[in-house]
Amino acid sequence: MAHDDLTPSETGILLVLLAHGRRISNKELDERWKLSLTGSARQKLNNLKLVESSKEKGHGNVLFHELTDRGWARGRQELAPRRPISSSIKFGYLAAFTEGVERFLIRERMPVSDFFRAEAPWVDVLPADSAVTATTDSGGNGASATATGSARPPDAAPGAMSAADIEAAVRTAYAQLASRPGDWVRLVGVRLLLGDVERETVDRILRGMVRQADVWIVPDEDQKALTAADREAAVRIGEHDSHLLLIGTA
């Protein structure tokens, strides 16, 4: 077996994590789906950079697992039609179901992350900060912002900010730039408000946020209208550079 070939159980783990789009503990894997990710199987998926496994504060030694970007891509590949990987009836059902999902994604031209959006609580958008102005162009393609100030907490050094801190700063920046909930804003304005937080870290947070139910990050279809700053501020998601952010209800 090639090193990157997956067993039926490992494939099942990927598909569960894909379907739920969030961190899942070994306990939940066992209780809900009679699966486990431990020992050599966990090490294999970690080494292949398909799954990240770590402990969470307050949960003792319990491991939580989450798909990486590479894991999302591999999970998408596992939806493609193929012969069942086991003669078991349940794997026959799985093969039939995943083929149906694959047909839907192709027909609708939908990214797999949009199909499997994790549920998230509604987050009210804060009132816009008076130090930031945002306008929407005549085509309604997103806010063209003049940003001043910072969305980062005043006492937070960039390197000391946690993932939760950075996500909160992104949401605050959006709230400052959007004239009302549901507006599209440009990532160039968001990055200005985030200041000197490391680019790669912000990109990773944005790619994680797009899996949440209230977050959309998409390319600007009017490519001719993009400025050099828009292109520089874009985040790569899947096969596309994305320039616009919406938090709330589209």
C-alpha positions in Angstrom: 0.0 0.0 0.0 1.3 3.4 -0.9 2.1 5.7 2.0 -0.7 8.1 1.1 -3.3 5.4 0.6 -6.0 5.5 3.2 -7.8 2.6 4.9 -11.6 2.6 5.1 -11.5 3.8 8.7 -9.1 6.7 7.8 -11.3 7.7 4.9 -14.3 7.6 7.2 -12.5 10.0 9.7 -11.7 12.4 6.8 -15.3 12.4 5.7 -16.7 12.9 9.2 -14.4 15.9 9.7 -15.3 17.2 6.2 -19.0 16.9 6.9 -18.9 18.8 10.2 -16.2 21.3 9.4 -15.0 21.7 12.9 -12.7 20.2 15.6 -14.0 16.9 16.8 -12.7 14.9 19.8 -11.9 11.2 20.0 -14.7 10.9 22.5 -17.3 12.3 20.0 -15.9 10.2 17.2 -16.5 7.1 19.2 -19.8 8.0 20.7 -21.5 9.2 17.5 -19.8 7.3 14.7 -17.9 4.4 16.4 -14.7 5.7 14.9 -11.4 6.5 16.6 -8.2 8.3 15.5 -5.3 7.1 17.7 -1.9 5.5 17.4 -0.5 4.9 14.0 -3.6 6.0 12.2 -3.5 9.5 13.8 0.3 9.7 13.2 -0.3 8.8 9.6 -2.9 11.5 9.0 -0.9 14.0 10.9 2.3 13.2 8.9 0.4 13.5 5.7 -0.8 16.9 6.9 -4.4 16.0 6.3 -5.4 16.3 10.0 -4.2 18.5 12.9 -4.6 16.9 16.3 -4.2 18.8 19.6 -5.5 19.1 23.1 -7.8 21.9 24.3 -7.6 23.7 27.6 -10.1 22.3 30.1 -10.4 18.9 28.4 -7.5 17.1 30.0 -5.7 14.7 27.6 -8.5 14.4 25.1 -7.3 15.0 21.6 -9.3 17.1 19.1 -8.9 16.6 15.4 -9.5 19.1 12.5 -8.9 19.0 8.7 -6.1 21.0 7.3 -6.5 22.8 3.9 -4.8 19.7 2.4 -7.3 17.5 4.3 -10.2 19.4 2.8 -8.8 18.9 -0.6 -8.2 15.2 0.0 -11.7 14.8 1.5 -13.1 16.4 -1.7 -11.2 13.8 -3.8 -12.7 11.0 -1.7 -16.2 12.0 -2.9 -15.3 11.1 -6.5 -16.9 7.9 -7.9 -14.9 4.8 -7.3 -15.3 1.1 -6.5 -16.3 0.6 -2.8 -13.2 0.3 -0.6 -14.8 -2.6 1.3 -17.3 -5.3 0.6 -19.2 -4.3 3.7 -22.8 -3.1 3.1 -22.2 0.2 5.0 -19.3 1.1 2.7 -21.5 0.4 -0.3 -24.0 2.9 1.1 -21.2 5.4 1.7 -19.9 5.0 -1.9 -23.4 5.7 -3.3 -24.0 8.7 -1.0 -20.6 10.3 -1.7 -21.1 9.9 -5.5 -24.4 11.8 -5.1 -22.7 14.6 -3.2 -20.0 14.7 -6.0 -22.6 15.1 -8.7 -24.3 17.9 -6.8 -21.0 19.8 -6.3 -20.2 19.5 -10.0 -23.6 20.5 -11.1 -23.8 23.6 -8.8 -20.1 24.4 -9.2 -20.0 24.7 -5.4 -16.9 24.5 -3.2 -17.0 21.6 -0.8 -16.5 24.0 2.1 -19.8 25.8 1.2 -21.7 22.5 1.1 -20.4 21.4 4.5 -20.7 24.6 6.5 -20.3 24.2 10.2 -23.1 25.7 12.2 -22.1 28.8 14.2 -24.0 31.0 16.6 -25.2 34.3 15.2 -22.8 37.1 15.9 -24.2 40.6 15.9 -22.2 43.1 14.0 -20.9 46.0 16.1 -21.8 49.6 15.1 -19.3 51.1 12.6 -16.4 53.0 14.2 -16.5 56.7 13.4 -12.8 56.7 12.5 -13.5 54.4 9.5 -15.5 55.3 6.5 -16.8 52.7 4.0 -18.7 53.2 0.7 -20.1 50.7 -1.7 -19.3 51.2 -5.4 -22.1 51.7 -7.9 -22.1 48.1 -8.9 -22.6 46.9 -5.3 -19.4 44.9 -5.4 -18.1 45.7 -2.0 -17.0 48.5 0.3 -14.3 50.8 -0.9 -12.8 51.8 2.4 -10.6 54.4 3.8 -9.4 52.8 7.0 -7.8 54.5 10.0 -7.2 53.2 13.5 -6.9 49.5 14.4 -9.2 46.6 15.0 -6.6 45.0 17.2 -7.0 45.4 21.0 -4.7 48.3 22.1 -2.7 46.2 24.5 -2.2 43.2 22.2 1.1 42.7 20.5 0.8 41.0 17.1 2.8 38.0 18.0 0.9 37.5 21.3 -2.5 37.3 19.7 -4.3 33.9 19.7 -6.3 32.6 16.8 -9.5 33.6 18.7 -8.1 37.1 19.2 -7.3 37.5 15.5 -10.7 36.2 14.4 -12.3 38.7 16.8 -10.1 41.5 15.3 -11.3 40.4 11.8 -14.9 40.6 12.9 -14.3 44.0 14.5 -12.6 45.3 11.3 -15.6 44.1 9.3 -18.0 45.9 11.6 -16.0 49.1 11.3 -15.9 48.9 7.5 -19.5 47.7 6.8 -22.1 50.5 6.7 -24.7 47.8 7.7 -24.8 44.1 8.4 -24.6 42.0 5.2 -22.4 44.5 3.3 -19.5 43.3 1.3 -16.2 44.9 2.3 -12.8 44.6 0.8 -10.0 42.6 2.4 -7.6 45.5 1.8 -9.5 47.5 4.3 -9.6 44.6 6.8 -5.8 44.1 6.6 -5.2 47.8 7.1 -7.2 47.7 10.4 -5.4 44.6 11.5 -2.1 46.4 11.3 1.1 44.3 11.4 -0.4 41.0 12.4 1.5 38.4 10.4 0.1 37.9 6.9 0.3 34.1 6.9 -1.5 33.9 10.2 -4.3 36.2 9.0 -4.7 34.1 5.9 -5.0 30.9 7.9 -7.7 32.5 10.1 -9.6 33.7 7.1 -9.5 30.2 5.5 -10.9 28.8 8.7 -13.6 31.5 9.1 -15.0 30.8 5.6 -16.2 27.4 6.9 -18.5 29.1 9.4 -22.1 29.6 8.6 -22.1 33.4 8.8 -18.9 34.1 6.8 -18.4 34.5 3.1 -15.1 35.3 1.4 -15.2 35.5 -2.4 -13.4 36.8 -5.5 -14.4 40.1 -7.0 -15.9 39.2 -10.3 -15.0 42.6 -11.7 -11.3 41.8 -12.1 -10.7 44.9 -14.2 -11.7 47.1 -11.2 -9.2 45.5 -8.8 -6.4 47.8 -7.7 -2.9 46.6 -7.0 -3.7 46.9 -3.3 -6.8 44.7 -3.8 -4.7 42.0 -5.5 -2.0 42.2 -2.8 -4.6 41.9 0.0 -6.4 38.9 -1.5 -6.4 35.5 0.3 -6.0 32.3 -1.7 -8.9 30.0 -1.0 -9.0 26.8 -3.1 -8.1 27.8 -6.6 -9.1 31.4 -6.4 -7.8 34.7 -5.0 -10.6 36.2 -2.9 -11.0 39.9 -2.3 -14.4 40.4 -0.6 -15.6 39.6 2.9 -19.2 39.4 4.3 -20.2 38.5 7.8 -23.9 38.1 8.5 -26.6 37.2 6.0 -25.9 37.6 2.3 
